[in-house]
Amino acid sequence: MSGLPGSKRSATPLWQTQSPALKKDQVDSDLGGEVIKQRIARPGQGKSGGYRTIIFFRRGTRAVLAYGFAKSDRANIDADEEKQFKEAAHHVLGLTEKQIEELLKNGDFVEVRYEQEISK
């Protein structure tokens, strides 16, 4: 997972503003339970040799980058991990704004904002 921003397990980057791909309904894989898998290109290798991310996603509300890995390090998550991510998504996406603010303040979550305008 080296080289993937936010790949440390100790802090979960929180996307309050959604990524351009998610705004354009370009979800690579919907795993159900408000969990999606997105591919991220690696410079010079494209998406197929890039990274995979697991995102807790509730349309119009928030997206939380929960986990990332290099495709060269592992092929995929297993069924048990997928189940655990779905359980975690239910909990994390159910947090109130006040709870999220406290997690941000404590450094348990890190907020990431994407400010580039999207062309139609």
Backbone atoms as SQL, in Angstrom:
CREATE TABLE atoms (id INTEGER PRIMARY KEY, chain TEXT, resi INTEGER, resn TEXT, atom TEXT, x REAL, y REAL, z REAL);
INSERT INTO atoms VALUES
  (1, 'A', 1, 'MET', 'N', 0.809, -1.199, 0.000),
  (2, 'A', 1, 'MET', 'CA', 0.000, 0.000, 0.000),
  (3, 'A', 1, 'MET', 'C', 0.853, 1.265, 0.000),
  (4, 'A', 2, 'SER', 'N', 2.131, 1.126, -0.054),
  (5, 'A', 2, 'SER', 'CA', 2.957, 2.321, -0.041),
  (6, 'A', 2, 'SER', 'C', 2.647, 3.182, -1.255),
  (7, 'A', 3, 'GLY', 'N', 2.658, 4.471, -1.046),
  (8, 'A', 3, 'GLY', 'CA', 2.398, 5.395, -2.134),
  (9, 'A', 3, 'GLY', 'C', 0.945, 5.794, -2.275),
  (10, 'A', 4, 'LEU', 'N', 0.032, 5.112, -1.594),
  (11, 'A', 4, 'LEU', 'CA', -1.378, 5.467, -1.670),
  (12, 'A', 4, 'LEU', 'C', -1.702, 6.421, -0.534),
  (13, 'A', 5, 'PRO', 'N', -2.082, 7.658, -0.858),
  (14, 'A', 5, 'PRO', 'CA', -2.391, 8.611, 0.198),
  (15, 'A', 5, 'PRO', 'C', -3.490, 8.085, 1.107),
  (16, 'A', 6, 'GLY', 'N', -3.313, 8.256, 2.414),
  (17, 'A', 6, 'GLY', 'CA', -4.345, 7.857, 3.369),
  (18, 'A', 6, 'GLY', 'C', -4.436, 6.362, 3.597),
  (19, 'A', 7, 'SER', 'N', -3.395, 5.598, 3.274),
  (20, 'A', 7, 'SER', 'CA', -3.490, 4.152, 3.386),
  (21, 'A', 7, 'SER', 'C', -3.179, 3.627, 4.785),
  (22, 'A', 8, 'LYS', 'N', -2.780, 4.489, 5.694),
  (23, 'A', 8, 'LYS', 'CA', -2.530, 4.051, 7.059),
  (24, 'A', 8, 'LYS', 'C', -3.858, 3.685, 7.718),
  (25, 'A', 9, 'ARG', 'N', -3.844, 2.614, 8.486),
  (26, 'A', 9, 'ARG', 'CA', -5.072, 2.169, 9.143),
  (27, 'A', 9, 'ARG', 'C', -5.426, 3.035, 10.353),
  (28, 'A', 10, 'SER', 'N', -4.506, 3.847, 10.849),
  (29, 'A', 10, 'SER', 'CA', -4.751, 4.608, 12.067),
  (30, 'A', 10, 'SER', 'C', -5.668, 5.805, 11.865),
  (31, 'A', 11, 'ALA', 'N', -5.772, 6.295, 10.650),
  (32, 'A', 11, 'ALA', 'CA', -6.628, 7.451, 10.398),
  (33, 'A', 11, 'ALA', 'C', -7.462, 7.195, 9.154),
  (34, 'A', 12, 'THR', 'N', -8.732, 7.515, 9.223),
  (35, 'A', 12, 'THR', 'CA', -9.627, 7.304, 8.099),
  (36, 'A', 12, 'THR', 'C', -9.934, 8.638, 7.456),
  (37, 'A', 13, 'PRO', 'N', -9.428, 8.881, 6.226),
  (38, 'A', 13, 'PRO', 'CA', -9.758, 10.134, 5.562),
  (39, 'A', 13, 'PRO', 'C', -11.253, 10.221, 5.303),
  (40, 'A', 14, 'LEU', 'N', -11.829, 11.344, 5.593),
  (41, 'A', 14, 'LEU', 'CA', -13.263, 11.557, 5.432),
  (42, 'A', 14, 'LEU', 'C', -13.492, 12.522, 4.292),
  (43, 'A', 15, 'TRP', 'N', -14.224, 12.102, 3.283),
  (44, 'A', 15, 'TRP', 'CA', -14.537, 12.960, 2.150),
  (45, 'A', 15, 'TRP', 'C', -15.908, 13.557, 2.365),
  (46, 'A', 16, 'GLN', 'N', -15.959, 14.796, 2.812),
  (47, 'A', 16, 'GLN', 'CA', -17.233, 15.474, 2.952),
  (48, 'A', 16, 'GLN', 'C', -17.733, 15.926, 1.588),
  (49, 'A', 17, 'THR', 'N', -16.821, 16.264, 0.706),
  (50, 'A', 17, 'THR', 'CA', -17.200, 16.589, -0.662),
  (51, 'A', 17, 'THR', 'C', -16.833, 15.393, -1.505),
  (52, 'A', 18, 'GLN', 'N', -17.686, 15.014, -2.422),
  (53, 'A', 18, 'GLN', 'CA', -17.500, 13.785, -3.171),
  (54, 'A', 18, 'GLN', 'C', -16.515, 13.970, -4.310),
  (55, 'A', 19, 'SER', 'N', -15.877, 12.887, -4.705),
  (56, 'A', 19, 'SER', 'CA', -14.922, 12.927, -5.797),
  (57, 'A', 19, 'SER', 'C', -15.640, 13.118, -7.120),
  (58, 'A', 20, 'PRO', 'N', -14.953, 13.617, -8.136),
  (59, 'A', 20, 'PRO', 'CA', -15.584, 13.800, -9.447),
  (60, 'A', 20, 'PRO', 'C', -16.173, 12.515, -10.005),
  (61, 'A', 21, 'ALA', 'N', -15.485, 11.389, -9.851),
  (62, 'A', 21, 'ALA', 'CA', -15.994, 10.125, -10.386),
  (63, 'A', 21, 'ALA', 'C', -17.318, 9.755, -9.737),
  (64, 'A', 22, 'LEU', 'N', -17.428, 9.965, -8.430),
  (65, 'A', 22, 'LEU', 'CA', -18.658, 9.619, -7.734),
  (66, 'A', 22, 'LEU', 'C', -19.783, 10.569, -8.110),
  (67, 'A', 23, 'LYS', 'N', -19.461, 11.828, -8.357),
  (68, 'A', 23, 'LYS', 'CA', -20.477, 12.780, -8.775),
  (69, 'A', 23, 'LYS', 'C', -21.020, 12.433, -10.148),
  (70, 'A', 24, 'LYS', 'N', -20.191, 11.826, -10.984),
  (71, 'A', 24, 'LYS', 'CA', -20.608, 11.485, -12.342),
  (72, 'A', 24, 'LYS', 'C', -21.156, 10.059, -12.419),
  (73, 'A', 25, 'ASP', 'N', -21.427, 9.430, -11.286),
  (74, 'A', 25, 'ASP', 'CA', -21.944, 8.063, -11.239),
  (75, 'A', 25, 'ASP', 'C', -21.010, 7.061, -11.909),
  (76, 'A', 26, 'GLN', 'N', -19.726, 7.237, -11.727),
  (77, 'A', 26, 'GLN', 'CA', -18.731, 6.331, -12.303),
  (78, 'A', 26, 'GLN', 'C', -18.166, 5.418, -11.222),
  (79, 'A', 27, 'VAL', 'N', -19.035, 4.664, -10.600),
  (80, 'A', 27, 'VAL', 'CA', -18.617, 3.728, -9.565),
  (81, 'A', 27, 'VAL', 'C', -18.122, 2.463, -10.249),
  (82, 'A', 28, 'ASP', 'N', -16.923, 2.021, -9.888),
  (83, 'A', 28, 'ASP', 'CA', -16.346, 0.828, -10.510),
  (84, 'A', 28, 'ASP', 'C', -17.054, -0.445, -10.062),
  (85, 'A', 29, 'SER', 'N', -17.320, -0.559, -8.766),
  (86, 'A', 29, 'SER', 'CA', -17.962, -1.770, -8.262),
  (87, 'A', 29, 'SER', 'C', -18.756, -1.446, -7.003),
  (88, 'A', 30, 'ASP', 'N', -20.064, -1.676, -7.050),
  (89, 'A', 30, 'ASP', 'CA', -20.935, -1.483, -5.891),
  (90, 'A', 30, 'ASP', 'C', -21.020, -2.820, -5.167),
  (91, 'A', 31, 'LEU', 'N', -20.447, -2.893, -3.966),
  (92, 'A', 31, 'LEU', 'CA', -20.417, -4.134, -3.206),
  (93, 'A', 31, 'LEU', 'C', -21.669, -4.326, -2.370),
  (94, 'A', 32, 'GLY', 'N', -22.569, -3.332, -2.380),
  (95, 'A', 32, 'GLY', 'CA', -23.773, -3.385, -1.551),
  (96, 'A', 32, 'GLY', 'C', -23.484, -2.873, -0.153),
  (97, 'A', 33, 'GLY', 'N', -24.530, -2.621, 0.607),
  (98, 'A', 33, 'GLY', 'CA', -24.356, -2.156, 1.980),
  (99, 'A', 33, 'GLY', 'C', -23.648, -0.831, 2.082),
  (100, 'A', 34, 'GLU', 'N', -23.794, 0.018, 1.047),
  (101, 'A', 34, 'GLU', 'CA', -23.159, 1.342, 0.992),
  (102, 'A', 34, 'GLU', 'C', -21.628, 1.262, 0.986),
  (103, 'A', 35, 'VAL', 'N', -21.116, 0.217, 0.361),
  (104, 'A', 35, 'VAL', 'CA', -19.677, 0.028, 0.186),
  (105, 'A', 35, 'VAL', 'C', -19.403, -0.085, -1.307),
  (106, 'A', 36, 'ILE', 'N', -18.455, 0.719, -1.780),
  (107, 'A', 36, 'ILE', 'CA', -18.060, 0.642, -3.180),
  (108, 'A', 36, 'ILE', 'C', -16.555, 0.438, -3.275),
  (109, 'A', 37, 'LYS', 'N', -16.139, -0.090, -4.422),
  (110, 'A', 37, 'LYS', 'CA', -14.715, -0.242, -4.701),
  (111, 'A', 37, 'LYS', 'C', -14.408, 0.636, -5.909),
  (112, 'A', 38, 'GLN', 'N', -13.444, 1.511, -5.773),
  (113, 'A', 38, 'GLN', 'CA', -13.022, 2.398, -6.860),
  (114, 'A', 38, 'GLN', 'C', -11.578, 2.102, -7.218),
  (115, 'A', 39, 'ARG', 'N', -11.306, 2.150, -8.503),
  (116, 'A', 39, 'ARG', 'CA', -9.934, 1.999, -8.991),
  (117, 'A', 39, 'ARG', 'C', -9.322, 3.388, -9.140),
  (118, 'A', 40, 'ILE', 'N', -8.051, 3.493, -8.793),
  (119, 'A', 40, 'ILE', 'CA', -7.308, 4.748, -8.937),
  (120, 'A', 40, 'ILE', 'C', -6.061, 4.442, -9.756),
  (121, 'A', 41, 'ALA', 'N', -5.860, 5.205, -10.800),
  (122, 'A', 41, 'ALA', 'CA', -4.713, 4.974, -11.679),
  (123, 'A', 41, 'ALA', 'C', -3.405, 5.265, -10.958),
  (124, 'A', 42, 'ARG', 'N', -2.407, 4.470, -11.276),
  (125, 'A', 42, 'ARG', 'CA', -1.048, 4.697, -10.799),
  (126, 'A', 42, 'ARG', 'C', -0.296, 5.353, -11.952),
  (127, 'A', 43, 'PRO', 'N', 0.440, 6.425, -11.701),
  (128, 'A', 43, 'PRO', 'CA', 1.153, 7.100, -12.787),
  (129, 'A', 43, 'PRO', 'C', 1.959, 6.126, -13.635),
  (130, 'A', 44, 'GLY', 'N', 1.711, 6.162, -14.943),
  (131, 'A', 44, 'GLY', 'CA', 2.424, 5.324, -15.876),
  (132, 'A', 44, 'GLY', 'C', 1.902, 3.902, -16.008),
  (133, 'A', 45, 'GLN', 'N', 0.919, 3.527, -15.198),
  (134, 'A', 45, 'GLN', 'CA', 0.404, 2.160, -15.239),
  (135, 'A', 45, 'GLN', 'C', -1.107, 2.095, -15.457),
  (136, 'A', 46, 'GLY', 'N', -1.781, 3.212, -15.382),
  (137, 'A', 46, 'GLY', 'CA', -3.226, 3.216, -15.570),
  (138, 'A', 46, 'GLY', 'C', -3.967, 2.583, -14.405),
  (139, 'A', 47, 'LYS', 'N', -5.276, 2.401, -14.589),
  (140, 'A', 47, 'LYS', 'CA', -6.101, 1.852, -13.515),
  (141, 'A', 47, 'LYS', 'C', -5.866, 0.369, -13.270),
  (142, 'A', 48, 'SER', 'N', -5.587, -0.398, -14.331),
  (143, 'A', 48, 'SER', 'CA', -5.455, -1.847, -14.151),
  (144, 'A', 48, 'SER', 'C', -4.254, -2.207, -13.278),
  (145, 'A', 49, 'GLY', 'N', -3.213, -1.408, -13.288),
  (146, 'A', 49, 'GLY', 'CA', -2.041, -1.660, -12.457),
  (147, 'A', 49, 'GLY', 'C', -1.963, -0.708, -11.279),
  (148, 'A', 50, 'GLY', 'N', -3.053, -0.051, -10.982),
  (149, 'A', 50, 'GLY', 'CA', -3.052, 0.989, -9.958),
  (150, 'A', 50, 'GLY', 'C', -3.490, 0.521, -8.592),
  (151, 'A', 51, 'TYR', 'N', -4.310, 1.323, -7.965),
  (152, 'A', 51, 'TYR', 'CA', -4.768, 1.087, -6.605),
  (153, 'A', 51, 'TYR', 'C', -6.244, 0.740, -6.596),
  (154, 'A', 52, 'ARG', 'N', -6.666, 0.079, -5.538),
  (155, 'A', 52, 'ARG', 'CA', -8.077, -0.184, -5.274),
  (156, 'A', 52, 'ARG', 'C', -8.405, 0.471, -3.950),
  (157, 'A', 53, 'THR', 'N', -9.562, 1.090, -3.893),
  (158, 'A', 53, 'THR', 'CA', -9.993, 1.720, -2.643),
  (159, 'A', 53, 'THR', 'C', -11.367, 1.198, -2.264),
  (160, 'A', 54, 'ILE', 'N', -11.582, 1.057, -0.978),
  (161, 'A', 54, 'ILE', 'CA', -12.885, 0.700, -0.436),
  (162, 'A', 54, 'ILE', 'C', -13.439, 1.968, 0.187),
  (163, 'A', 55, 'ILE', 'N', -14.631, 2.365, -0.263),
  (164, 'A', 55, 'ILE', 'CA', -15.230, 3.622, 0.157),
  (165, 'A', 55, 'ILE', 'C', -16.616, 3.355, 0.716),
  (166, 'A', 56, 'PHE', 'N', -16.891, 3.910, 1.891),
  (167, 'A', 56, 'PHE', 'CA', -18.255, 3.898, 2.427),
  (168, 'A', 56, 'PHE', 'C', -18.952, 5.086, 1.781),
  (169, 'A', 57, 'PHE', 'N', -20.061, 4.844, 1.101),
  (170, 'A', 57, 'PHE', 'CA', -20.640, 5.875, 0.247),
  (171, 'A', 57, 'PHE', 'C', -22.145, 5.964, 0.403),
  (172, 'A', 58, 'ARG', 'N', -22.599, 7.129, 0.819),
  (173, 'A', 58, 'ARG', 'CA', -24.027, 7.447, 0.867),
  (174, 'A', 58, 'ARG', 'C', -24.236, 8.665, -0.014),
  (175, 'A', 59, 'ARG', 'N', -24.851, 8.446, -1.165),
  (176, 'A', 59, 'ARG', 'CA', -25.026, 9.491, -2.185),
  (177, 'A', 59, 'ARG', 'C', -25.643, 10.758, -1.588),
  (178, 'A', 60, 'GLY', 'N', -25.002, 11.887, -1.917),
  (179, 'A', 60, 'GLY', 'CA', -25.500, 13.184, -1.478),
  (180, 'A', 60, 'GLY', 'C', -25.175, 13.528, -0.039),
  (181, 'A', 61, 'THR', 'N', -24.568, 12.605, 0.683),
  (182, 'A', 61, 'THR', 'CA', -24.265, 12.850, 2.100),
  (183, 'A', 61, 'THR', 'C', -22.769, 12.879, 2.345),
  (184, 'A', 62, 'ARG', 'N', -22.129, 11.712, 2.184),
  (185, 'A', 62, 'ARG', 'CA', -20.686, 11.657, 2.405),
  (186, 'A', 62, 'ARG', 'C', -20.102, 10.395, 1.822),
  (187, 'A', 63, 'ALA', 'N', -18.814, 10.456, 1.648),
  (188, 'A', 63, 'ALA', 'CA', -18.034, 9.292, 1.232),
  (189, 'A', 63, 'ALA', 'C', -16.820, 9.216, 2.149),
  (190, 'A', 64, 'VAL', 'N', -16.522, 8.027, 2.629),
  (191, 'A', 64, 'VAL', 'CA', -15.408, 7.828, 3.548),
  (192, 'A', 64, 'VAL', 'C', -14.450, 6.803, 2.943),
  (193, 'A', 65, 'LEU', 'N', -13.231, 7.234, 2.696),
  (194, 'A', 65, 'LEU', 'CA', -12.195, 6.325, 2.211),
  (195, 'A', 65, 'LEU', 'C', -11.759, 5.457, 3.393),
  (196, 'A', 66, 'ALA', 'N', -12.091, 4.174, 3.331),
  (197, 'A', 66, 'ALA', 'CA', -11.842, 3.286, 4.461),
  (198, 'A', 66, 'ALA', 'C', -10.551, 2.489, 4.319),
  (199, 'A', 67, 'TYR', 'N', -10.189, 2.139, 3.059),
  (200, 'A', 67, 'TYR', 'CA', -9.051, 1.245, 2.871),
  (201, 'A', 67, 'TYR', 'C', -8.550, 1.389, 1.449),
  (202, 'A', 68, 'GLY', 'N', -7.250, 1.225, 1.264),
  (203, 'A', 68, 'GLY', 'CA', -6.676, 1.257, -0.064),
  (204, 'A', 68, 'GLY', 'C', -5.526, 0.279, -0.166),
  (205, 'A', 69, 'PHE', 'N', -5.346, -0.273, -1.362),
  (206, 'A', 69, 'PHE', 'CA', -4.246, -1.208, -1.576),
  (207, 'A', 69, 'PHE', 'C', -3.818, -1.169, -3.030),
  (208, 'A', 70, 'ALA', 'N', -2.564, -1.492, -3.247),
  (209, 'A', 70, 'ALA', 'CA', -2.033, -1.570, -4.605),
  (210, 'A', 70, 'ALA', 'C', -2.460, -2.904, -5.204),
  (211, 'A', 71, 'LYS', 'N', -2.922, -2.867, -6.430),
  (212, 'A', 71, 'LYS', 'CA', -3.335, -4.085, -7.122),
  (213, 'A', 71, 'LYS', 'C', -2.171, -5.072, -7.217),
  (214, 'A', 72, 'SER', 'N', -0.957, -4.568, -7.267),
  (215, 'A', 72, 'SER', 'CA', 0.217, -5.442, -7.333),
  (216, 'A', 72, 'SER', 'C', 0.486, -6.158, -6.007),
  (217, 'A', 73, 'ASP', 'N', -0.062, -5.642, -4.902),
  (218, 'A', 73, 'ASP', 'CA', 0.141, -6.249, -3.588),
  (219, 'A', 73, 'ASP', 'C', -0.875, -7.337, -3.273),
  (220, 'A', 74, 'ARG', 'N', -2.098, -7.157, -3.771),
  (221, 'A', 74, 'ARG', 'CA', -3.150, -8.152, -3.538),
  (222, 'A', 74, 'ARG', 'C', -4.219, -8.002, -4.600),
  (223, 'A', 75, 'ALA', 'N', -4.870, -9.100, -4.937),
  (224, 'A', 75, 'ALA', 'CA', -5.852, -9.089, -6.015),
  (225, 'A', 75, 'ALA', 'C', -7.155, -8.410, -5.601),
  (226, 'A', 76, 'ASN', 'N', -7.611, -8.667, -4.369),
  (227, 'A', 76, 'ASN', 'CA', -8.906, -8.161, -3.950),
  (228, 'A', 76, 'ASN', 'C', -9.048, -8.341, -2.443),
  (229, 'A', 77, 'ILE', 'N', -10.157, -7.877, -1.903),
  (230, 'A', 77, 'ILE', 'CA', -10.500, -8.172, -0.512),
  (231, 'A', 77, 'ILE', 'C', -11.237, -9.508, -0.509),
  (232, 'A', 78, 'ASP', 'N', -11.227, -10.202, 0.626),
  (233, 'A', 78, 'ASP', 'CA', -11.945, -11.472, 0.684),
  (234, 'A', 78, 'ASP', 'C', -13.366, -11.265, 1.219),
  (235, 'A', 79, 'ALA', 'N', -14.158, -12.304, 1.220),
  (236, 'A', 79, 'ALA', 'CA', -15.567, -12.221, 1.609),
  (237, 'A', 79, 'ALA', 'C', -15.737, -11.765, 3.055),
  (238, 'A', 80, 'ASP', 'N', -14.852, -12.222, 3.947),
  (239, 'A', 80, 'ASP', 'CA', -14.937, -11.831, 5.353),
  (240, 'A', 80, 'ASP', 'C', -14.643, -10.329, 5.513),
  (241, 'A', 81, 'GLU', 'N', -13.643, -9.846, 4.797),
  (242, 'A', 81, 'GLU', 'CA', -13.322, -8.415, 4.847),
  (243, 'A', 81, 'GLU', 'C', -14.483, -7.588, 4.290),
  (244, 'A', 82, 'GLU', 'N', -15.082, -8.060, 3.208),
  (245, 'A', 82, 'GLU', 'CA', -16.217, -7.345, 2.622),
  (246, 'A', 82, 'GLU', 'C', -17.359, -7.230, 3.640),
  (247, 'A', 83, 'LYS', 'N', -17.645, -8.305, 4.341),
  (248, 'A', 83, 'LYS', 'CA', -18.691, -8.292, 5.373),
  (249, 'A', 83, 'LYS', 'C', -18.353, -7.277, 6.473),
  (250, 'A', 84, 'GLN', 'N', -17.092, -7.266, 6.903),
  (251, 'A', 84, 'GLN', 'CA', -16.668, -6.330, 7.951),
  (252, 'A', 84, 'GLN', 'C', -16.765, -4.885, 7.473),
  (253, 'A', 85, 'PHE', 'N', -16.409, -4.638, 6.205),
  (254, 'A', 85, 'PHE', 'CA', -16.529, -3.283, 5.665),
  (255, 'A', 85, 'PHE', 'C', -17.986, -2.837, 5.646),
  (256, 'A', 86, 'LYS', 'N', -18.900, -3.720, 5.302),
  (257, 'A', 86, 'LYS', 'CA', -20.329, -3.375, 5.272),
  (258, 'A', 86, 'LYS', 'C', -20.839, -3.035, 6.663),
  (259, 'A', 87, 'GLU', 'N', -20.400, -3.786, 7.663),
  (260, 'A', 87, 'GLU', 'CA', -20.779, -3.489, 9.046),
  (261, 'A', 87, 'GLU', 'C', -20.216, -2.137, 9.485),
  (262, 'A', 88, 'ALA', 'N', -18.970, -1.896, 9.130),
  (263, 'A', 88, 'ALA', 'CA', -18.334, -0.620, 9.486),
  (264, 'A', 88, 'ALA', 'C', -19.010, 0.549, 8.774),
  (265, 'A', 89, 'ALA', 'N', -19.387, 0.353, 7.508),
  (266, 'A', 89, 'ALA', 'CA', -20.056, 1.414, 6.749),
  (267, 'A', 89, 'ALA', 'C', -21.359, 1.807, 7.417),
  (268, 'A', 90, 'HIS', 'N', -22.114, 0.821, 7.872),
  (269, 'A', 90, 'HIS', 'CA', -23.378, 1.109, 8.564),
  (270, 'A', 90, 'HIS', 'C', -23.137, 2.009, 9.775),
  (271, 'A', 91, 'HIS', 'N', -22.095, 1.706, 10.513),
  (272, 'A', 91, 'HIS', 'CA', -21.767, 2.501, 11.709),
  (273, 'A', 91, 'HIS', 'C', -21.260, 3.897, 11.333),
  (274, 'A', 92, 'VAL', 'N', -20.272, 3.953, 10.466),
  (275, 'A', 92, 'VAL', 'CA', -19.621, 5.224, 10.129),
  (276, 'A', 92, 'VAL', 'C', -20.586, 6.179, 9.427),
  (277, 'A', 93, 'LEU', 'N', -21.371, 5.671, 8.482),
  (278, 'A', 93, 'LEU', 'CA', -22.292, 6.551, 7.759),
  (279, 'A', 93, 'LEU', 'C', -23.477, 6.979, 8.619),
  (280, 'A', 94, 'GLY', 'N', -23.662, 6.323, 9.748),
  (281, 'A', 94, 'GLY', 'CA', -24.715, 6.703, 10.678),
  (282, 'A', 94, 'GLY', 'C', -24.282, 7.723, 11.721),
  (283, 'A', 95, 'LEU', 'N', -23.015, 8.125, 11.700),
  (284, 'A', 95, 'LEU', 'CA', -22.519, 9.113, 12.662),
  (285, 'A', 95, 'LEU', 'C', -23.180, 10.468, 12.437),
  (286, 'A', 96, 'THR', 'N', -23.413, 11.181, 13.522),
  (287, 'A', 96, 'THR', 'CA', -23.954, 12.532, 13.422),
  (288, 'A', 96, 'THR', 'C', -22.830, 13.501, 13.076),
  (289, 'A', 97, 'GLU', 'N', -23.198, 14.702, 12.652),
  (290, 'A', 97, 'GLU', 'CA', -22.191, 15.724, 12.351),
  (291, 'A', 97, 'GLU', 'C', -21.348, 16.019, 13.594),
  (292, 'A', 98, 'LYS', 'N', -21.986, 16.044, 14.745),
  (293, 'A', 98, 'LYS', 'CA', -21.269, 16.317, 15.993),
  (294, 'A', 98, 'LYS', 'C', -20.248, 15.212, 16.279),
  (295, 'A', 99, 'GLN', 'N', -20.621, 13.960, 16.058),
  (296, 'A', 99, 'GLN', 'CA', -19.698, 12.847, 16.270),
  (297, 'A', 99, 'GLN', 'C', -18.522, 12.928, 15.297),
  (298, 'A', 100, 'ILE', 'N', -18.814, 13.285, 14.062),
  (299, 'A', 100, 'ILE', 'CA', -17.752, 13.414, 13.061),
  (300, 'A', 100, 'ILE', 'C', -16.805, 14.540, 13.436),
  (301, 'A', 101, 'GLU', 'N', -17.353, 15.671, 13.867),
  (302, 'A', 101, 'GLU', 'CA', -16.506, 16.792, 14.294),
  (303, 'A', 101, 'GLU', 'C', -15.572, 16.370, 15.412),
  (304, 'A', 102, 'GLU', 'N', -16.064, 15.575, 16.357),
  (305, 'A', 102, 'GLU', 'CA', -15.238, 15.108, 17.471),
  (306, 'A', 102, 'GLU', 'C', -14.137, 14.165, 16.972),
  (307, 'A', 103, 'LEU', 'N', -14.469, 13.272, 16.036),
  (308, 'A', 103, 'LEU', 'CA', -13.466, 12.365, 15.468),
  (309, 'A', 103, 'LEU', 'C', -12.402, 13.136, 14.695),
  (310, 'A', 104, 'LEU', 'N', -12.815, 14.174, 13.983),
  (311, 'A', 104, 'LEU', 'CA', -11.863, 15.028, 13.269),
  (312, 'A', 104, 'LEU', 'C', -10.957, 15.753, 14.269),
  (313, 'A', 105, 'LYS', 'N', -11.561, 16.305, 15.299),
  (314, 'A', 105, 'LYS', 'CA', -10.815, 17.053, 16.330),
  (315, 'A', 105, 'LYS', 'C', -9.776, 16.151, 17.003),
  (316, 'A', 106, 'ASN', 'N', -10.142, 14.891, 17.256),
  (317, 'A', 106, 'ASN', 'CA', -9.242, 13.950, 17.930),
  (318, 'A', 106, 'ASN', 'C', -8.192, 13.349, 17.000),
  (319, 'A', 107, 'GLY', 'N', -8.321, 13.612, 15.695),
  (320, 'A', 107, 'GLY', 'CA', -7.379, 13.060, 14.742),
  (321, 'A', 107, 'GLY', 'C', -7.698, 11.636, 14.311),
  (322, 'A', 108, 'ASP', 'N', -8.872, 11.131, 14.692),
  (323, 'A', 108, 'ASP', 'CA', -9.274, 9.783, 14.292),
  (324, 'A', 108, 'ASP', 'C', -9.711, 9.753, 12.830),
  (325, 'A', 109, 'PHE', 'N', -10.267, 10.858, 12.343),
  (326, 'A', 109, 'PHE', 'CA', -10.634, 11.036, 10.935),
  (327, 'A', 109, 'PHE', 'C', -9.838, 12.217, 10.403),
  (328, 'A', 110, 'VAL', 'N', -9.577, 12.203, 9.114),
  (329, 'A', 110, 'VAL', 'CA', -8.908, 13.307, 8.432),
  (330, 'A', 110, 'VAL', 'C', -9.817, 13.722, 7.285),
  (331, 'A', 111, 'GLU', 'N', -10.140, 14.991, 7.214),
  (332, 'A', 111, 'GLU', 'CA', -11.022, 15.461, 6.161),
  (333, 'A', 111, 'GLU', 'C', -10.227, 15.820, 4.911),
  (334, 'A', 112, 'VAL', 'N', -10.729, 15.365, 3.778),
  (335, 'A', 112, 'VAL', 'CA', -10.118, 15.645, 2.487),
  (336, 'A', 112, 'VAL', 'C', -11.177, 16.303, 1.621),
  (337, 'A', 113, 'ARG', 'N', -10.833, 17.439, 1.047),
  (338, 'A', 113, 'ARG', 'CA', -11.784, 18.124, 0.173),
  (339, 'A', 113, 'ARG', 'C', -11.203, 18.187, -1.229),
  (340, 'A', 114, 'TYR', 'N', -12.064, 17.969, -2.197),
  (341, 'A', 114, 'TYR', 'CA', -11.673, 18.048, -3.595),
  (342, 'A', 114, 'TYR', 'C', -12.337, 19.289, -4.157),
  (343, 'A', 115, 'GLU', 'N', -11.548, 20.267, -4.567),
  (344, 'A', 115, 'GLU', 'CA', -12.082, 21.572, -4.933),
  (345, 'A', 115, 'GLU', 'C', -12.121, 21.849, -6.434),
  (346, 'A', 116, 'GLN', 'N', -11.687, 20.914, -7.271),
  (347, 'A', 116, 'GLN', 'CA', -11.668, 21.144, -8.709),
  (348, 'A', 116, 'GLN', 'C', -13.084, 21.123, -9.275),
  (349, 'A', 117, 'GLU', 'N', -13.397, 22.074, -10.154),
  (350, 'A', 117, 'GLU', 'CA', -14.713, 22.118, -10.786),
  (351, 'A', 117, 'GLU', 'C', -14.815, 21.009, -11.833),
  (352, 'A', 118, 'ILE', 'N', -15.974, 20.424, -11.937),
  (353, 'A', 118, 'ILE', 'CA', -16.193, 19.315, -12.849),
  (354, 'A', 118, 'ILE', 'C', -16.877, 19.822, -14.105),
  (355, 'A', 119, 'SER', 'N', -16.329, 19.473, -15.274),
  (356, 'A', 119, 'SER', 'CA', -16.964, 19.858, -16.523),
  (357, 'A', 119, 'SER', 'C', -18.078, 18.884, -16.859),
  (358, 'A', 120, 'LYS', 'N', -19.107, 19.374, -17.503),
  (359, 'A', 120, 'LYS', 'CA', -20.271, 18.522, -17.824),
  (360, 'A', 120, 'LYS', 'C', -20.125, 17.833, -19.132);
